[in-house]
Amino acid sequence: MKILKWIGIILIVLFAAFLIFTGTQPSILEVEKSATIKASPEKIFNVISDYRTWSEWSAWHKMDTTMEMKYEGEMGKLGAKYSWSSQNPMVGSGNQQIIELEESNFVKSEMVLNGEGGNFAWFNLKENEDNSTTVTWNMKGAETSFMMNWQNTVFKPMIEQSYDQSLADLKKLIESMPEEEIPNPFNLEVTEVAPQSIISIKDSCNPAEISSKLGELYGELSVFMAMNDGITEAGMPLALYHFYSGEKVVLEAALPVNGTVEPQGRINMTATPGGKVLKGIHLGSYESSESMHMGIEEYMKASNLEYAGPCWEVYANDPTTVEESAIETHIFYPIK
C-alpha cells in the first residue's frame, strides 16, 4: 500500500509540475527568421509566391518527397493555393493559401494543418543599398488550449531550425539562378565619352518654355563665339539638364568649341562630363523625347545603375532641314 501511496504522490507532483510548466508557456507559437540574398526583391518575390517552387527549398517539403500535392489558382496571385497529403505524421495533410500580398514586398498565407486553421506565415522583403534583399519570414500559430501550451515551447526550436535551413536553401537556389535579361526597347548602350569643351549659359524656365529659352541662349552664345577669335565651333548644340520638375527646369545651353576663352558675364567656359554614360538616340520631335528619358531611367533602375548627373542632350542635326521623324537627339546619362 505504501508503494501505491508513493506512486500516487509522485504522479500528483508530476501532474502539478506539468500544470505549472504548461501554464507558464506561450499560448501562441511565433517564429521570425531572416536571411540576406544577393538578388532583387522582384526575383525573390517571384519564387516565394509560387508554391510550385517550395519543394526546391523548403525543409518541410523535404521531410517527405513523395507527398501528394495539388495546386489551385494562379501562382503568385491572391488566392493561389496548394494542398498536400502525406503518410508521414510529422507532415500530415493540409493546405496553404495566399491571403495578402504586395508585389515584390510582402506575401502572407493562411495555413490549415491537419484540419486546424488560424495559422499564418508571411514574408517581408527589404531591398538594401548593396542591391541585396533581406528576407524576413514570420510564422504565427493558432492559439492553443491551456493543456497544450507546452507544444509551443517544444516545437519552436524544430520550426526555427526548419526556417533557417529553408532560408539557406532559398538563398542558394536564387543566387544560382541566371540573371534575367533586362528589356531594352530603346536600344540603349553603356559607353565611355571624353569631356568636350563648351561655352555655356545656365538658366531656368518652366517645361513649356524650354525650346524658346534654348533658342534665346544659343543666339547669345553664337554672338559671343563670333566676337572671340580664340574659339571655333566644334559640334552641334547641346543642353545639360541640372533639375527637372513639372514647374521648373534648370538647364545649361552649350556650344562645343575648340580653343579657350575667358568667361564673360553669364557665359562660362567649361566642359561636358567625361566617363561612363548610358546613351540613347531619339528620333522625332524634341517634345516627344520624354519617352526616351523615362525609358533610360527605368533601364537604369532595373540594371542597378547609379546616376551621376547631369544628363545632357546633343541636337545632332538641323530640324529645319529634315522631316520631323528624322530629327535626331542623342541623350547621355552619366553613371557611376
Secondary structure, 3 states (H helix, E strand, C coil): CHHHHHHHHHHHHHHHHHHHHHHCCCCCCEEEEEEEECCCHHHHHHHHCCHHHHHHCCCCHHHCCCCEEEEECCCCCCCCEEEEECCCCCCCEEEEEEEEEECCCEEEEEEEECCEEEEEEEEEEEECCCCCEEEEEEEECCCCCHHHHHHHHHHHHHHHHHHHHHHHHHHHHHHCCCCCCCCCCCCCEEEEECCCEEEEEEEEECHHHHHHHHHHHHHHHHHHHHCCCCEEECCCCEEEEEEECCCCEEEEEEEEEEECCCCECCEEEEECCCEEEEEEEEECCHHHHHHHHHHHHHHHHHCCCCECCCEEEEECCCCCCCCHHHCEEEEEEEEC
